[in-house]
């Protein structure tokens, strides 16, 4: 995430768990000193969490107090975005895309994968505004809007890599709102794409990492390929039919 790419995760997966210091050398006929107890080395997954998935306190749009890593990300497949009333046009596009993704993946959202939209400007975008956005966009149980103390949200933004080396660009909420991070936390597989792309582009990226499965009943893909009495069994594979206008 500033470097949380598949390449980074693969490299981290190669960290040796047996890298330890040895005790003092033996001198003459004296027995060597007792070695200090060895601490188990942190796993690659632990290191990734510590550096890039801070366990900060947040509040969901429906009033639930949560910890980012423990409650929202650990052992899950997640899609992470930022939203801001200071970047309203870009934020509207993000929410429209996510609403389309939610309809496409149907019952998988909230069970197999989760959508999280984080307030980039929490001093402006309190829970009430986020709740209004959630209602307006039809957010289901697997799509949460999140806010928190500005310092905690900034720690999260830095860890996740929604940042730019250019100070002016980094200060503009549109930069963070313009990115999507997604990944499978237990597998340490992460990717990213542009949030302002067509919904079909996001869907294609997610399907490559999260796998195909049944579409929801009202998905444009189901409408095109569903047959018989069980249209929900139409496979999610043809993203050309998925347009933002379908949201």
C-alpha positions in Angstrom: 0.0 0.0 0.0 2.6 2.7 -0.6 4.1 -0.4 -1.8 1.5 -2.8 -0.7 1.4 -4.5 -4.1 1.4 -8.2 -5.0 5.1 -7.9 -5.5 5.6 -6.5 -2.0 3.5 -9.1 -0.4 5.3 -11.9 -2.3 8.6 -10.5 -1.1 7.3 -10.3 2.5 6.1 -13.8 2.3 9.7 -14.9 1.9 10.8 -13.4 5.2 12.6 -16.1 7.3 11.0 -17.0 10.5 14.2 -18.4 11.8 16.3 -15.3 11.7 17.7 -15.1 15.3 20.8 -14.1 17.2 23.1 -16.8 18.6 24.5 -16.9 22.1 28.0 -15.9 23.1 30.9 -18.1 21.8 32.4 -20.7 24.1 35.7 -19.7 25.8 38.3 -22.3 26.9 36.9 -25.0 29.0 34.2 -22.8 30.5 30.7 -23.7 29.5 29.1 -21.1 27.2 26.7 -18.6 28.8 23.0 -19.5 28.8 21.4 -18.1 25.7 18.6 -15.6 26.0 15.2 -17.0 25.2 14.4 -16.7 21.6 11.4 -14.6 20.5 9.4 -16.0 17.6 9.9 -13.8 14.6 6.9 -11.8 13.4 5.1 -13.4 10.4 4.9 -11.5 7.1 1.2 -11.1 7.8 1.9 -9.5 11.2 4.4 -7.1 9.6 2.0 -6.2 6.9 -0.7 -5.4 9.4 1.6 -3.4 11.6 2.9 -1.3 8.8 -0.1 -0.8 6.6 -3.4 -1.9 8.3 -3.4 0.2 11.6 -6.0 -0.9 14.1 -7.4 2.6 14.7 -10.8 3.3 16.2 -13.6 4.2 13.8 -17.3 4.7 13.8 -19.6 3.2 11.1 -22.4 5.3 9.5 -24.9 3.3 11.6 -23.2 4.2 14.9 -21.2 1.0 15.6 -17.7 1.6 17.1 -15.1 -0.6 15.5 -11.4 -1.2 15.1 -10.2 -1.1 11.6 -8.1 -4.3 11.5 -9.7 -6.4 14.1 -13.4 -5.8 13.2 -13.3 -4.8 9.5 -10.3 -6.3 7.7 -8.9 -9.3 9.4 -9.7 -12.6 7.6 -11.7 -10.7 4.9 -11.7 -9.7 1.3 -12.2 -5.9 1.3 -12.6 -2.9 -1.1 -11.3 0.3 0.4 -12.1 3.9 -0.8 -12.1 7.4 0.6 -15.0 9.9 0.2 -15.2 13.6 1.0 -17.7 16.5 0.7 -14.7 18.6 -0.4 -14.4 16.4 -3.5 -18.1 15.9 -4.2 -18.0 15.1 -7.9 -15.4 12.5 -7.5 -17.1 11.1 -4.4 -20.4 10.8 -6.2 -18.6 8.8 -8.9 -17.0 6.5 -6.3 -20.3 5.9 -4.6 -22.1 5.2 -7.9 -19.4 2.7 -8.9 -19.6 0.9 -5.5 -23.4 0.8 -5.8 -23.0 -0.9 -9.1 -20.4 -3.3 -7.7 -22.8 -4.1 -4.8 -25.6 -5.0 -7.3 -23.2 -7.1 -9.4 -21.8 -9.2 -6.6 -25.1 -9.4 -4.8 -25.1 -11.7 -1.8 -21.3 -12.0 -1.8 -21.1 -8.4 -0.4 -21.4 -8.8 3.3 -20.4 -12.5 3.3 -17.5 -13.1 0.9 -16.3 -9.5 0.5 -16.9 -6.1 2.1 -16.9 -2.5 0.9 -15.6 0.3 3.1 -15.8 4.0 2.3 -13.7 6.2 4.7 -14.2 9.9 5.3 -11.2 11.7 3.9 -12.2 14.9 5.7 -13.8 13.6 9.0 -13.9 17.1 10.5 -16.5 17.9 7.8 -18.0 14.5 7.2 -19.5 13.3 10.5 -21.6 10.2 10.9 -24.8 11.9 10.0 -23.6 12.9 6.5 -22.1 9.4 6.0 -25.4 7.8 7.0 -27.2 10.0 4.5 -24.8 8.9 1.7 -25.3 5.3 2.7 -29.1 5.6 2.5 -28.9 7.5 -0.7 -26.8 4.9 -2.4 -28.6 1.9 -1.0 -25.7 0.5 1.0 -26.4 -3.0 2.3 -25.0 -4.8 5.3 -21.6 -5.3 3.6 -21.0 -1.7 2.7 -20.0 0.6 5.5 -19.1 4.3 5.6 -16.5 5.1 8.2 -15.3 8.1 10.1 -13.3 8.8 13.2 -10.9 11.2 14.9 -9.0 13.2 12.2 -5.6 11.9 13.6 -6.7 8.3 13.4 -8.1 8.7 9.9 -4.9 10.3 8.8 -2.9 7.4 10.3 -5.1 5.0 8.4 -4.7 7.0 5.1 -0.9 7.0 5.5 -0.8 3.3 6.3 -3.1 2.3 3.4 -1.1 4.4 0.9 -3.7 6.8 -0.2 -1.0 9.5 -0.3 1.1 11.4 -2.8 4.7 12.6 -2.5 3.6 15.9 -3.9 2.5 18.0 -0.9 -0.1 20.0 -2.8 -1.6 16.9 -4.4 -1.6 15.1 -1.1 -3.5 17.9 0.6 -6.2 17.7 -2.1 -8.9 15.2 -1.0 -9.5 14.4 -4.7 -6.2 12.4 -4.7 -7.3 9.9 -2.1 -10.8 9.8 -3.4 -9.4 8.9 -6.8 -8.0 5.5 -5.6 -9.4 2.1 -4.8 -7.4 -0.5 -2.8 -8.7 -4.0 -2.6 -7.3 -7.2 -1.3 -7.6 -10.5 0.5 -6.1 -9.9 3.9 -5.3 -13.5 5.0 -3.6 -14.2 1.6 -1.8 -10.8 1.7 -2.8 -10.1 -1.8 -3.5 -6.5 -2.6 -4.1 -4.4 -5.7 -5.4 -1.0 -6.7 -7.1 0.9 -9.5 -8.7 4.2 -10.2 -12.0 4.9 -8.5 -13.1 7.2 -11.4 -12.9 4.4 -14.0 -16.0 2.7 -15.4 -17.6 0.3 -12.9 -16.9 -2.5 -15.3 -13.1 -1.8 -15.0 -13.4 -2.0 -11.2 -15.5 -5.2 -11.5 -12.9 -6.8 -13.8 -10.1 -6.1 -11.4 -12.1 -7.5 -8.4 -13.1 -10.6 -10.3 -9.5 -11.3 -11.2 -8.6 -11.4 -7.5 -11.8 -12.5 -5.8 -13.0 -15.0 -8.3 -16.2 -15.4 -10.2 -19.6 -16.6 -8.8 -23.3 -16.1 -9.1 -24.6 -12.6 -10.0 -27.3 -11.0 -8.0 -30.9 -11.3 -9.4 -31.0 -7.6 -10.6 -27.5 -7.5 -12.0 -27.3 -6.4 -15.6 -25.3 -9.6 -16.2 -28.1 -11.8 -14.8 -30.6 -9.9 -17.0 -28.5 -10.7 -20.1 -27.5 -14.3 -19.4 -30.0 -15.6 -16.8 -32.2 -18.5 -18.0 -34.9 -20.6 -16.5 -36.4 -20.0 -13.1 -33.1 -19.3 -11.3 -31.5 -16.3 -13.0 -29.2 -15.7 -10.0 -27.1 -18.5 -11.2 -25.9 -16.5 -14.2 -22.1 -16.4 -14.0 -20.4 -13.1 -13.4 -17.9 -13.0 -16.2 -18.9 -10.5 -18.9 -18.0 -7.1 -17.5 -18.6 -5.4 -20.8 -22.3 -5.3 -19.9 -21.6 -3.5 -16.7 -21.8 0.3 -16.9 -22.0 2.9 -14.2 -25.4 3.9 -15.6 -26.7 0.5 -14.4 -26.2 1.6 -10.8 
